[in-house]
Amino acid sequence: MTATRHLSAASAADLMQDTDSLGVPLGPGIPGQFLHALGQRESFDRLEVFGALLNDLYEVFLRPGVHLRSGFYGPAERFLLAGGADIDFVPADFRRFIPILERFAPRMMVTAATPPDADGWMSLSLHAGASVHELHRAAADPDRLCVVETSPAFPRTVGLLPGHRHALHVDAVDVVIEGDADPFVLADIEPSDVERSIADHAAAFIPDGATIQTGIGGIPNAVATLLAQGDGGGYGIHSEMFTTGLMRLWKAGKISNDHKGLHDGYAVTTFAAGTPELYEWLDGNEQVRFLPVDLVNSPEAISRNREMVTINGAMSVDLAGQVTADTLAGRQFSGIGGHEDFIAGAGLELSDRSLICLPSLTRVDGDPVSRISPKLETGSIVTTPRHQVDVIVTEYGAAELQGLTVRERALALARIGHPDFRDDLLAVAEVWPQD
């Protein structure tokens, strides 16, 4: 192997050919300065990129010839699409990004990381995810490039030895960009009154000593706040995403991780996103271990935790219990992520619970629309099928669906609908299923 080159972001971007392929991690692992430098080029013959959940508006995706294959849309993807970017969604849960990347085999793999420590190890910081394996494969292949963009602003986090160090060695990669970017900040938004009410119902399903997974957003944040303020404790964490809310729960003395049943003694996650306070807390914190997504999101691994409780969101639910969580009116809005894995994994043991939380009402062009509907709209795309759903929670209560008949499920869901729509939902549920 040739010696590692130390280049500027601009010089590293010059290594990209006019017809080429590029792989980057999801969100917090994205090498921002490299992508911004790549955007200085006016056009490409054909640049194929695989990534997910962009953390900035990178101009490269508006350049002629550039095609982004995205596994998860965020605000940046939606904005760029509206501006004419060539972006297509790749339907896959987070674990399946691994074989997708392996099949794609981009010539250049680029990631964010910390500067090398005294032994030459660059921590992959806020993201293990699905790109770790492909980064190592690219580094070992003389026909490919493994590029690492470092920044001292990124927290140094750890994995789990011997198999998952969560770091790349400076001598094993092709190029190091010595950058100074700050990690992406995910604001800690105050939950609404509706979100607090949903969190109150959800918290009733979380016993002392439960192992918890939370997703992104106001409802999981409100749940963490309630638990931090409550009398319970002894919780463990096994979560795809580590959030500011989970840190605050930890700081409140509610996390022990001592009887999870899997990875006792520390929390496991595959990426983190939140406030600067979270990143400072994670720096050098060996109580949180970052592992590849195939280990964290495996339903079999999830189910090995004692009293696992998973908390996720949704866009809408029909009276059959089908869940749409990543599309709006059939159009891609976000992504599948670990949604189905954590719902399925928590359904494999009697003591586990999987909660899908959503407000009962939304507004479309100013008009109220029930998020619990008799049937999904024509063209809707199901994220999670009815047979995997355990508990649906709105601000009006919780519908425990597992083991119920189709009519019992419909009635339970109708009863937690918004009062303005509840009578109509109950009328349909009473005669469910309909021809």
N, C-alpha and C positions, 0 to 999 in steps of 0.2 A: 504493500500500500504506500502511496506517495504521502509526503508530509502534509499535515493539515495546513491549509492556507488561511491567513487572517486578512479578511477583506472588508471594505466598507459595504454598506447596504447597496449602494449604486453599482459597485464593482461585482458584487454577488449577483445582482439582477442582470448584469451583462452576460452572465453564464447561461442565461435562458436563450434557447435558440428560437428562430422564427416559427418553426413548427416543433412543438414540444409538449410535455405533460408535467404537471405539478400537483403535489399533494400537500395539504396543510391540515393541522389538527382543527378540532372544533373550538370555537370561541376563545377561551382564555389561553389556549396554546398557539394562537395565530401569530406569526412573525410580522408584526405590523410595519416596521420600518422597511423590511424587505418588500412587502406588497406595495407600499407607497412608492418605493423606488422603481418597482416594476411598472407602475402606472405612468412613469415619465416617458416610456416608449409609446410612440404614436399608434402603432398597429402591429399585429402579428399575422402571419399566414394562417396559423391555427394553434392556439394555446388551449389545451384542455386542462381544467383544474377541478380537483375534487376537494371539497371542504364543507363546512357547516357552521351556521350561526356566526356570521361575520360580525366582528366587533367594531367596525368602522366603515365609512363609505370609501372604499378603495377604488380609485379611478381606473385601475387596470381592467375592471369588469365592465367598463363602458367603452373600452377600446375595441376597434374592429378586429375580428378574428378570435376574440377571447370568449370561451364558453365555460361557465361554471356549472358543475354538476353538484348540487347541494343536497346534503342529507338532512338539513334542518334550516327552515327559514326563521329569521329574526327581523327586527325593524330595518336593518340595513339591506337585506335581500329584498324586502318589499319595496323599499324606496328605490333601489337600483332597478328593479323590474319596471317600476312606473316610469323610470327615466330611459327605458329602452335597452337595458342590459340583457344579454343572452344568458339567462339562468333557467335551468330546469331542475325539478325536484326528483330525487332518487328515493322511492319508497323503501325504507328499511329502518328497522329499529337500530339503536346505537350499537349493539353487539355485531350486527351484520355489516357495519362499516369495515370491520376487519377483513373479511373475505372480499368485499368490494374493492378495498384498497389493494389487496394482494393481486386481484385479477387485473385491476387498472395498472398496477406497477408503474407509477409515474417515474419518469427519469430523474426528477428532482423532488426530494422530500425535504421540507423546511419546517422548523419548529422554533418556538421561543423557549428559553431556558435561562438559568442563572449563569454567571461567570464560573469558570472552573474553581474548585476548592484547591487546597494545598496538594491533594493527590490527583488533580486533573479531572475530577468528576463534575459535570454540569447537571445540576438538578433540573428535571423537567417541570418543576415548580407547580403551577396550577392545573396541569392537565396530564393525565396518563391516557385515558380514553382508548380510542381504537387505532391510534397512529404509532404506538410504541413499536409494535412488531415490524411495521413497514419501515420505520426509521432505521432499525437495526439491519433489515434486509438491504436497504439502499446503501448503507454504510459498508456492507460486506461485498457489494457488487461493483466491480471496476467500471461497468458501463453506466452506472447511476451516480447521483450525487446526494449526499446527506449534508444538509446545511443547518447550522444552529445559530440563531440570533440571540445573543445574550444581553442581559441588562441587570445591573445591580439592584434595580428597583423591585425585581421579582423575588418573592419569598423562596427560601431554600427548604423544600419539603422532601420527605423520604418515602420509600416504598417498603418492601418486605423481602429481606434476604432469606435464602440465597437466590431465588429465581427472579425477583422483581426489584431491582435496585432503584428504579425510577430516576435514572440518570444515564447520560451518555458521556463516555470518556473523550476528552479533547483530542487524544491521539487516534481515536477510532473514526472520527468524522472527517469529511472532506474539506469543509469550509466553516470558519467561525466568523460571525459578524459581531463586532464589539459595539453593541448599541447602548441606548440609554432610555428606552421607552418605558413608560409607566404601565402597569397592568390596567386592563379595562376595569372600570368601576361600575358596579351594579348598585344603583341607589337603593337605600333602605326606605321603602315607601310605607307611610303609615297606613295600616289597614282601615278600610271603611267600616261603618256600623254593620253592614250586611256581612262583610267578611268576618268581623268579630263574632257575629251570631253563628255563622257556619262553623267557625273554629270552636265555639263553645260546645256545639253538638258533637264535633269530631273528637274533642278532647275526652269525652265520656268513654270512648273506645280504647283509650290508651292507659293500661294499668301500670302501676309501679313496676319497674324492671323491664318494661317493653323495649324492644329494639325498633328504632324509628328510621323511616325514610321520608324525607320531605322533598318536594319539588320547588319550583320557582314561583314567586308571586305573593300577593297579600295574604291569602288564606294560610299557606304553610307558615308564613311569618307570624301570623296571628296565633296559630296553634302553638308555635314555639314560645311566644310571649306568654300565653296562658299557662303553659306547663312551667315556665320559669317562675311565674308568680304563685303557682299552686303549691300544695303540700306534698305532692308526689315526688318521686325521684328514682335514682338507681337505673336510669335509662342507658341504653346502648345506641350506637349509631352505625347503620349500614346503609349508605345513601349514595346514589349515583352522583348527586351534587351536594357539595358542602357549602352552606350559606351563612350569612351573617346571623340569621335567626338561630341556627344550630350553635354558633359560637356563643351567643348570649345565653342560651340554655345551659351550655357548658359552664360559662362564667358564674351562673347562678347556683352552681354546685349540684346540678341535677343529673349529670352524666357520670357513670362509673365504668361502663363497658366491661364489667367484671363477670357477667354470667350470660353472655349472649349465646354461647354455644358454638360460635364460629368467630375466629379472630378475637378471642377474649383479650382484654387489656388495652385495646385501642379502637378507635373508630376507623372504618374503611370508607373510601370514596374513590371516584375516578376523575372528578374535576371539581374545582371550587370557583365561585364567582360571588363577589360582594363588595364591601366597602374597604377603604384603606385600613381601617381598624382590623378587619378580618385578616388581611394579608400580613399585617404586622404580627398578629397573633399566631398565624400559621408558620412564620419564619422560624425554622429550627425546632418546631414542635413535633416531637416524635410520637405523640399520642394520636396523631392523625396520619394514617398511612394511605398513600395513593397507589392504586392497583389498576391494571388494564381492565377495560370495560367487560371483557368476557368473564372475568372473575367476579367483579362486583355485581353485574346485572344478571348473572345466571340464575334462573328461577330455582334451580336445585340448591345453589348456595344461599339464596335469600331465605328459602324455607328451612335451612338448618339453624337459623337464628331462633332463639326462644321468644315466643310472644311477639312476633314480627308485626308491626303496624305500618302500612304504607299509606301515604297521603298524596294524592294527585288531583289535578283539575280536569275539566272538560268544557267543551263548548255547548253541547246539548246531549240529551238522553231521550229516547223514546220509551213508550210504555212497555215495550218488550225488554228493555234494559240494554239496548244497544247504545254504544257511546261513540260520539264524534269528539275528538280532542285536538285534531291538528288541521282541520279544514273549516271553512265558512262557506255555506252554500255551494259545496263541491270544489271550491278554489283553495289551493294550498295557503295556509296561514302560518304554520309553525313546523312541527315535525313530530315524529313518533317517539324518538328518544328511548327512554327506559319505561315508558308508560305501561305497555302491556307486560313487560317482564316483571315489574314490581306488583302488578295486579295478579298475574298468574302465580308468581312465587309465593305470595302471601295466601294463596288459596289451596296450598298443598298440605297444610296442617290445620287441625281444628282450632288451635289456640291463636292462630294468626288472623289478622283482619286487614282488608284492603279497602280504603276509603277513597271514593271519587267525589270531590267537592265542587259545587258550582252554585252561583246565585240562581234563584228561581226565575229571574226576569232579566231581559236585556231590552235594548231599544234599537230599532232599525228605522232610520229617517225620522226619529222622534216618536215613533209609535211603539207601545209596549208589545213585546213578544215573549211568550213563555219558552223557557229553555228546557222544559219537560213537555214533550209533544206526543200526541197519539201515535204518529208515525214520523220517521225522519223524512225531510223534504226529498223529493225526487232529485237524484243526482248526488245526494249526500254520500260521504265516504266513511265507513265504520272504522274506527281506530281499534276498539276493543269489542269483541262479540259478547252477546248477552250471557253466554254460559260461563264466562270468566269473572263476571261482576259480582262483588260481595255486597258492599254498602254504598248507597248514594246519599249524599248529605247536601241539603240546602239550608237556608236560614230558618226554614220552618220545621226542620227535624231530619231524621235519618230513616231511610228505607233499607232494611236488611233483607236482601233478595235471595241469598244462597239457600237452596232447599225449598223455595216456594214454587207453587205451580205458576203457570203463565198468568192466570187471572189474579192470583194473590200478589204477584209481582206488580202487575199493572195497578192494582188498587193501592199498594204500598207507595208506589211512585206518585200516583195522583194526589195522595194525602199530603205530600210535602211540596206540592206545586204552589205557585203564587195564588193568593185568595181570589184575584180577579179571573183566574183561569181554572181554579180547582173544581168547581162544579161541572164544567164541561169535561175535564179530564176524568172525573169520577163517573160521569155518565157513560163515557166510552169504556172505562175499565170494568164497569158492572157487566157488560156484555162481551168482554174480551175472551177469546180472540174472535175477531170479526171475519166474516167471509170477504 
